[in-house]
Amino acid sequence: MVQASSTPAPGLSPQFCFNERLLRDFLNLSRSTIDDSITQNLNALFTPSRSGFDPTSTAIRQTDSKAGREIDPTACQGFKDNVLFPSWQTRSDVLAYCAGVATSPDPDDPDLILRQTESAKDRERVVDERLDPYSARFFPREARTESLANLVRNQRTVEEIIRSRTWGLVSERCGGAAGGWEEALDSWRERKRR
């Protein structure tokens, strides 16, 4: 079984967030360790021989893949509490922090002067589109905070999809999971605070 420490929380700083490759790599590594390999992680919880080998079990062909493959509820709950939810929480914390960085002023933006210069030149430019049909080719550079905000928005959408898929598999294999992943994660957060 995968341990929760396999994807430690990175040191959060604006530099971490503005390094979009590093941010994406962290999120992808965390997802691949837990969510992308959820079937293998759940299979690792399965204990096939609690009562020993029964020779009569080979006399009948087992066509139902779920027959006799119920995962121990305690093991499932332990996996969710100690591996799955902490991983989700870490990614949520990173995305929330980076969203805050993206909405804050950025006094250290290296392209600020360049963008201001381009903006001033663009305001002075007079274009006749009949003479220059490609006049719309000027695209102002976007601030790195805008780029980070777009990345965070996209990654949150990816998180929604992945968590929904993962929770569907966990609910199917572990049983007893009523509600969606949001309710389960909120319930875990409440239990953790106590």
Protein Blocks (a to p, Z undefined) as FASTA:
>chain_A
ZZfklmccddddfklmmmmmlmmmmmmmmmmmmmmmmmmmmmmmpcfblnopafklmmpc
cfbfkgopaccfklmmmmmmmmmmmmmmmmmmmmmmmmmmmmpccfklmklmmmmmmmmm
mmmpccdfklmmmlmmpccdddfklmmmmmmmmmmmmmmmmmmmmmmmmmmmngoiacjf
klmmmmmmmmmmZZ
